[in-house]
Amino acid sequence: MTKTNSTTFHFAIIFMLLLEIKIQFSDASDFFVDRSKTGLLHVPKDLSLKTTILNISQNYISELSASDILSLSKLRILIISHNRIQYLDISVFKFNQELEYLDLSHNMLEKISCHQTVNLKHLDLSFNAFDFLPICKEFGNMSQLQFLGLSATQLQKSSVLPITHLHINKVLLVLGDSYGEKEDAESLQDLNTESLHIVFPTRKEFHFILDVSISTAVSLELSNIKCVLHNNGCSYFLNVLSKLQKNSRLSNLTLNNIETTWYSFITILQLVWHTSIEYFSIANVKLQGHLDLRDFDYSNTSMKTLSIHQVVSDTLHLPQSYIYKIFSNMNIQNFTVTGTPMVHMVCPSQMSPFLHLDFSNNLLTDMVFSNCGNLARLETLSLQMNRLKKLANIVHMTKEMKSLQQLDISQNSLSYDENEGYCFWTISLLSLNMSSNILTDSVFRCLPPRIKVLDLHNNRIRSIPTDVTSLDTLQELNVASNSLAHLPGCGSFSSLSVLTIDYNAISNPSAHFFQSCQKIRSIRAGNNPFRCTCELREFTQSIGQVASEVVEGWPDSYKCDYPESYRGTLLKDFHVSPLSCNTALLIVTIGVTGLVFAVIVTILCIYFDLPWYLRMVCQWTQTRHRARNINLDKLQRTLQFHVFISYSGHDSAWVKNELVPNLEKENIRICLHERNFVPGKSIVENIINCIEKSYKSIFVLSPNFVQSEWCHYELYFAHHHLFHEGSNNLILILLEPIPNYSIPSSYHKLKSLMAQRTYLEWPKEKSKHGLFWANLRACIHIKLMKQAKEIAHTYI
């Protein structure tokens, strides 16, 4: 075999051994140190004293001394494979009494010094440069030894004697490149093991006579078999296999890395067929040459399972139908052919005992087993990774498979067209894997009626039709990695208990899913582009109401994708208030809040008499605005008084005690009838004269005012002056409220003025008097000319 294949095989062994370590030796209290692939030249000195597992493989360490691991008294597992160690003194481990697992494979060991050592369970010295088997007599004391890896270029029966009394589970023997020069065919006969794996030299024709029929072995694996020379016809290897008939206990045979002819390959199959082997596996096969047609003898076999993996053939012209016929007529229960250029498989010529067939990773088309009625006992069929295209053909293929329960047709190019019409699966089918195809929504109209497990992940499904045929028996559904936008309901899947729907296009999953699917015990819906909005709030709450183990991957796989501000946020950390998600509740809340606010403001306004203050401020503002638009020069030349006051004699007390003093203290000149009317003139003439010579006219309104005839005259002339001059010289002060019914009809002008003009209302509360006087003074403030003042003084 090639060097690449050999290297791959070696690393495969290492991987399996490391996996075995983790499974068998891992413990919660272990302290694991991994220094592999770090370029070490020596065992590191900075290791913790608590170290129980140490991996220093794939470095450049050339020696191992007692001082290197002396302090590691708790060391249980030491992996030092793939280094450059040439010599080993076993006594270096005398202080590591808890050591159970020692891997020194793939070094350059030529010799070991044997001393009393620890009682190992696993010792691997394979793939080294030993000439003879490195088995010390002290190895006989390893009563717990389960695995022993050895390597040698020469085998002697005496070398095995120290461990013949040990019952070892598995022995790995790697034979060096020079093996075969001096060969003792019986050298392994005394080996006591259940499983033996022999690795023959690579790239070397098989000319060995080693007897591998160990009497205690139940499982045998042979690697690196090359027999392609035509002169011996693979006789040496066939002779080795023929001796296996001596061991009636041997039930499991594996051949790895085989390079031979088609003739020898069929011969090997035929030879093993008549042994006690029940499980026969052949892997990594390279075939050449031509195939002679001959009958295959299926009689007298113990074989139950045949597995053939990774076959390459350089023969262009081959009677494939002959090979397919040999395979299809095998009277065994389990048959596997994977990783081959097989393009077809014929129907068995008679009722086949096949229970399980695995033809994955080949070149089969959907015409395989077409119209085949001799596979009625078949229970499991895998056609994964082939060239299947039409689902209808596969459905038709299963029609005669009356016992088929599991079918795997994943990783093909299958599609389904409803127009094809035919969709009648075998009624026995319970598990169907159609993942990684190009199936669409229509596939839900072509499903087995009693299906329990259905895998449709990685297809092109956008939605699950609501009118699909009821699948009452479906328990597990996998539709991950599609383009589904919604969680499916369980109306058509009444028994659904496991749903996998991650990696889809679900943004707003329905919260009613858990109500619809009462039997669900596991759902995986993470890694979807969730929109973290109000609609998602109910779904998140519903997750919190179910058991955490029901929602797989929660909470790490459930993250917001939109809006941008929440992207990457876990759904469990996304919170939104119920108020913002309920429109009706929001409207009611705003309405109630607004109403309460209005009531509070109204109460405060009434309590603090805010409307009165607002009217006063408004009047003051309007007055100041009008004052700026008056031609002061013209006014100042004609005016002698700031204000003329008209009032009823019954209100004179308030005028003389409140109104006049508060105005005159601000140097406001007031015209009153009792002191400014000119004797000898008529009352009407004096009224007109005072109104014309005053900037403003104040009328103190009260029920008494409307009963005075002279007040009526004064109001009339002032109103006439208002329209004649176009000025705004009237100021109404409401001293007391005047009911409308008490105003005489002759006072129609008063009614009109009170309806159209703003008046000042005398407040009863003393706290408001200041604002009242400020407003009043603002209305009549004007600077009189000097001569006007002197004339006014003369009147006074």
Helices and strands as residue ranges (DSSP letters): H 3-25, E 32-34, E 53-55, H 66-69, E 77-79, E 87-89, G 90-93, E 101-103, E 111-113, E 122-124, G 137-141, E 147-152, G 157-163, E 168-175, E 193-199, E 219-227, H 235-242, G 243-246, E 252-261, H 262-273, E 279-288, E 305-313, H 320-328, E 334-338, E 356-358, E 380-382, H 391-398, E 406-408, G 418-420, E 431-433, G 441-445, E 453-455, E 476-478, E 498-500, H 513-516, E 522-524, E 530-531, H 534-545, E 560-562, G 564-566, G 571-573, H 578-581, H 583-608, H 610-628, H 632-638, E 641-646, G 649-651, H 652-654, I 655-659, H 660-664, E 670-671, H 673-676, H 683-692, E 694-701, G 705-707, H 709-725, E 730-734, G 740-742, G 745-747, H 748-756, E 760-761, G 766-768, H 769-780, H 786-795
